[in-house]
Amino acid sequence: MVRPSPPIRRARRLPGARVLSGLVIAGLLAGCLPGQSDPARSVALPPKPAGIPAHASSREGTRNPPNPMPAASSRPSPPTNPRAESIPLPGIENARRIGPNLWSGGEPSGDPAFAALAAQGVRVVVSVDGARPDVEAARRHGLRYVHVPIGYDGVPRGAVESLAGLARLGEGGVFVHCHHGRHRGPTAAAIVAMAAGAWDPATANAWQREAGTSPEYEGLYRAVREFSMPSPKAVRAAARRLVPVQPPKGLVAAMVTADHQAEVLDALQRRGWKPLDGRPDETAVPSARLLREQFTESIRLGHGPGDDRFREAMRRFEAGLAVMEDALRAGESAKASDAWKALRNDCRACHQAWRDRR
Ligand code: HEC
């Protein structure tokens, strides 16, 4: 492959993306079926024309590869749409097989789950959940963990680079999971498939719907719709940074996100919960849900003081957010506004009790 000179390389990202697509397809998606492991052969596969440029718009898509598995006569015929195959795996919710070497699902719990993944041909387990991955259990079954935690509000650029960087590991099958395997995990798996050049954004969005990703997580759909391939340099750097466990971000980071979301809700509430000018992506129900999800996640991960009364206060707040969300869904603006004002007071009350008097 002729290396374009630097200025051209900067101006034209496509060639780089193609090189990478070839790598990724070889490493992730075009690999062998379980039991036929032959990494050398899979890496030697030529970059498949089936890999469409990651940023190709769906309008150009008269070619027909919504299929992340390249054709090979010796294989069972692959799905021709993003309807990935559901596979029952013990201790893993919503497990689906997207391609010969790519799976998505919920958090594997216990040895049987990891054993089942290993038997499928998985070698690398990727968690995009905030919880600490069970690295030890994975290791007992010869699996390596990579931790790329993301929220429900989108996929930060660094995480896109890390997900693209997975391909460089060249270690065989990859299983991408979040907590329940419906929202963040399928989204991250879609990004892996797009970074492989195997799916265009429209196909990847269709897969998210298929996997049950809620349309209310607009940021997750947007991350897929607006995916662009990171530069090869960024991908290489990200691949070097991949770690099995990211240190927990904790309550402070959760509160910073909550604070942003609360400001969005303030603005929406002032407009009678109508969409904000120039911010079509921040509408009432999804914004309320994001904030609630932030608290649900903090409770689950045990953020903050390990004190029953604090946990209780967090749960009450979460329940209040659910009431507001229901009111918004039902179009009961006044009720939602009252609920939000009460919640705003609860932010302050909790801070007085737990933050400001330490
Ligand atoms: C149940 C208790 C509780 C509730 C409810 C709560 N917070 Fe907090 N918040 C805390 C605690 C405790 C801290 C201090 C965290 C620390 O410093 O370790 C904090 C810290 C913060 C911070 C400072 C973060 C930083 O940079 O140090 C912000 C901003 C914040 N909260 C916003 C909010 C908003 C907005 C709401 C309501 C939508 C809210 N919080 C609801 C307990 C709560």
Residues whose N, C-alpha, C, O or C-beta is under 5 A from the ligand:
A	BS01	HEC	L251 V252 M255 V256 A258 D259 A262 F310 A313 M314 F317 L343 D346 C347 C350 H351 W354 R355
